[in-house]
Amino acid sequence: MHLPIKRTVERLPGGMMIVPLFAGALINTSLPGVGQYFGSFTGALFSGALPILAVFYVCLGSTIDLRSTPYILKKGGALFAAKVLTGLLLGVVAGRYLGEAPLPAGAFAGLSTLAIVAAVNDTNGGLYMALMAQFGRPRDVAAYSIMSIESGPFLTMVTLGVAGLSAFPWQTLVGAVLPLAVGVALGNLDRELRDFLARAVPVLIPFFAFALGAGINLTNVWQAGLLGLLLGLFVVAVGGAVLFAADRLTGGNGVAGIAAASTAGNAAAVPAIVASANPAYAPAAASATVLVAASVVVTAVLTPIVTAWWASRLGLTKPAAERAEYV
């Protein structure tokens, strides 16, 4: 007997992140304390997201190729800078009114500066590269090698600190980026090691997603889900407008900018890491995780639609390989 579990999960946008995350949350909500009850390896899986994430970022870093052409540096650098500046501006504005804690009540209960910055800061790389392979050029796809520096909690921590909120000691900032940096070094020093470590990236996603979900109570998910929908729309609309402008200002046609207006599945792990590094963000971590996870789904659906619409207006409807400018 063969059940197409993987194929079914992957049909959902961000399925390998979202399904295990909500599975863990469902178990935690219906059977609280089950991890502590069984203990040992089972208990570790219910509370061990950070060690899994440390391994994940080493493996992810190994996929980043430092050899880039000037075009890739310009394109990737412009989109990367636009993402960072947008997150910083939103962090300053939101931090002024929200601080570190989430809103306690009202229609936007659960919304926090942490959720907003984490959703905006990290691009869905797989989605970007797939869209640019369809509507762009190979060097546009390769621009993600620069944008992938966004991955992980480092930039979110820096943004929150610069925004005037609770800062992080330098050791914590270095520790947040060190696994990724080690992975980058290993992958660029040894191509075989890069191939070896890269294969673990998709494998680790459902495991740390489940562990993250096991720390979430679903009683407030309905409200958080509605906010997540709005957050995803915000990322596509506001983030997309800034990225579109950055792409056009650097000689692009805007397609790459729109294709980068998304939230990475990895970003759902950032709130928990930030909270573990600074307890001031602990009250916001659980709701921020759900909000960011919802934004992953929303942007995974909307970003391809908006990108395809703009590409059709530019006449980029033929398969990429058939277009003369695809060089």
N, C-alpha and C positions, 0 to 999 in steps of 0.2 A: 504494500500500500504506500502511495506517495501523496503527501499533502503539500500543495504549493504555498507553504507559509511565507517564505521569503518573497516570492513573487507577488503575493497578495499585499504584504506589508509595504513593499516598494511602490505599489500603485498609488499609495497615499503620499501627498507632498510631505517630505520630511519624515516619512513613515518609520524609518529605522531609528529616529530620535524620538518621535512623538509617541508611537505605540508602546515601547518599553517604559517610557517615562510615565504615561498614564496607567500602565499596568502596575507599576510600583506604587503609584499614588492610590489606585483602587484597593490594593492589598493593604496598604497602610491605613486607609480610611475604614475599611470593613473589618480588618483584623489588626488593630494597633498593638504593637509590642511583639508581633510574631517573630521579628528578627532576634530580639533579645531572648525570646522563649526557646528558639532552636540553638542560638549561639553559634560558635565555631565558624565554618566557612559561610553558612547561610546568614548568620548575623553580620559577618563582615560585608557580604554583598548588599545588605540592607543599609549599611552605614559607611561604605567604603568608596564613595565617589572620588575623593581627592587622590588616592594612590593610583586608581585607574586613569584619571585625567592626567596625572604626571607622566605616565607611560604614553598616553595618547599624544601629548604635545611633543614628546621626543620623536615619536614616529611621524607626526604631522610635519615637524620641522625638517625632517630628512627629505621631504618632497620639494622643498623650496630650493630652486636652482639660482645661485648667485650670478651666473653668467647671463647677462642681459644686454641687449642692444640699446643704443640711445633712444630709439623709439619706444621700446618697452619701458625704459626708465621714465621717459616723459609721460607716456600714457598711464602706466601704473602709478607713478608718483603723483600725478594730478588727481586721479581718482582716490588714491590713498589719502592725500592731503585734504581733499574735499570731505571725505568721511570723517577724518579726525577733527577738522574744524567745525563741522556740523555737530558732532557729538559734544565738543567743547562748548559751543554756544548754547546748545540745549541744556547741557549740564549747569552752566552758569545761571541761565534763566530759571530752570526747574529747581536748582539748589536754593535759589533766593527765596522761593515760595514754599518749597516742600521740605528742604533740609535732607537729612539722611533717612528719616522714617517715612513709611507710606501714609497716604491719607487714611484716617481711621474710619470715616463714615461718608455717606453720600453716594451719588451716582458713580464717582470715580474712586471709591474706596479700594485700597490696595495699590493704587498707582504711586510710583516712587521715582525719584531721580535715577536710582540704580536701574530700574526697569527701562527707562527711556534711553539712557546712555548705552546700556548693554545691547538693546535692540538695534540702535542706529550704528554702533561702532564696527560691527563685524559683518562682512558680505558673505552670502552663500556662494562659495567659490565654484562648486559643481554646477550650480544653476547658471552663474555668469559664463563659465567656459562653454557650457552646452549652447547657450544663446549666441555667444560670439562665434562659435563654430558654424552656426546656422546662418547668422546675419552679418558676421564680421570677417576678419582676416586672421591668419595664424598668429601674427604678432599681437593682435588684440587679445587673443586667447592667452598668449604668454604674458600679457601685462599683469595677470593675476599673481605671477611670481613675486611682484612687488606688493600688491595689495594683501597678499597672504600674511604679511607682517601683522595685520590686524588681529590674527587669530590669538585667542587666549585672553586672560584677564588683565594683562599689563596695561594696555591703553585705557581700559575702563578705569583702572586704579589711578592712572596719571590724570585722566580727565576729571575725575571726582576731586582729586587733590587740587588741581589748578582752578577748578570751579569754586574753591573756597570752602569745601566741605571737609569732613574728617580726612586728614592726610594719612599716608602710610609710610612707615620707616623705610629707608633705602634698602635695607636687607630684604624686606618683603617684596619690594618692586623688583629687585634683582632675582629673587627666588621665583617670582611669577613668570619671568621671561627666560630663566636659565634652562629649563627642560627644552623649550623650543629652540634656543640658541645651540644647545648641545646637539639636537637633532639636525639643525642646519649644517653645523660643522661636520658631523658624521656623514651626512648625505652628499656633501660636496667633496669630501676627501675620498670617499669610496662609493663608486656608482653601484657596485653589487650590494653594499650595505644599504644604500638608498632603496633599491628594489626590494630588499628583504624587509626593511622597516615599513615601507609604504604599504605593503600588503596588510599590515595590522591596523591601519587607520580605520577602514570601514568596519572591521571586526569589533573594535573596542567601543564604537559608538553606542550600540544597544546596551552594553553592560554599564557604562557610566550613566546612561539615560535612566536605566532602571533604578540604580542606586540613588540618583537625584530624585526620582519620583517617589521613592520610599520615604522621603522626608516631607512629602506634601500631603495635606489633608484636603480632600475634594469637596468638602462642604461649602467652600467659597468659590469653587471653580466656575460656576455659572456666571457669577458676576465678573470674575477675573477673565473669563472667556470673552465676554462682551467688550471688556476693556482691551483685551488682546486683539480683537478685531479692529478696534479703533487705532490701536498702536501700530498694527500692520499697515493699515491705510495711511497712517501718518508717515511711516517709513518710506512707503512707495511715493506718496505725493510730495512731501517736503524734502526727504532725502534725495528722491529722484530728480527734483527740480535743481537742487544744488549740484548734483553729479552731472546732470545734463549740461548745465552751464559750464562746468569745469571741462567736460569733454569737448564742447564746442570751442571754448577759449584756447584749447591746445591743438586745434586743427581737426578734431574729430567731427563726426556727423551726429553725435548725440546718442547713438545706439548703445555704445559701451557704457555711457553714464546711466542710462535707464536700466540696462541689464545688471548693473551693480547695486541697484536700489532694492536690497533685500536683507533679510536677517539670516545669518548662518545658523545651522542646527547646533553648532558648538556653542553659540552665544547663550543657550539655555543653561549651560553649566557655569557661566560667569558669576551670576549672583551668589551662588553657594560658595565659590572660591573667594569672592570679595568679602563676604560675611565671615568666613573663617579667618581671613587676614585682619579684619577690623570689626570687632563686635558691634560697633555703632550701626552697621548695616544689617545686623542679624534680623531685626523685626521686618525688614523689607524683603529678605531673601526668598522666602517661600512664595509669596504672591508674585514677586518679580520673575521667578522661574517659570511660573504658569503663564504670565503675560508674554514673556519673551518666546516661550514655546508656541503660543498662539500666533505671535507675529511671524514666526518661522513658516507656519502653514499658510497664513494669509499672503505673505509676500511671495511664497513659492507658487501660489496660484495667480496672483495679480501681475507680478513682474514679467512673466513670459507674455501675458496678454498685451500689456502696454508696450513692451519691446517689439512684439510682432506688429502691432498697429503702427508704430512709428517707422519701422523698417519697410512696411508696405507703402507708406507715404513717400519714402525715398526710392521706391522701386526695387527694393532688395528682396524680391519674392522668389527669385530662382534659387535652386540649391547653390550653396556657397562655391562648390567646386566648379560650377558652370559659369561663374562670374569672372570677367577678365581682371577685375581689380583685386581678386582674391590671391594676393601674393605676399 
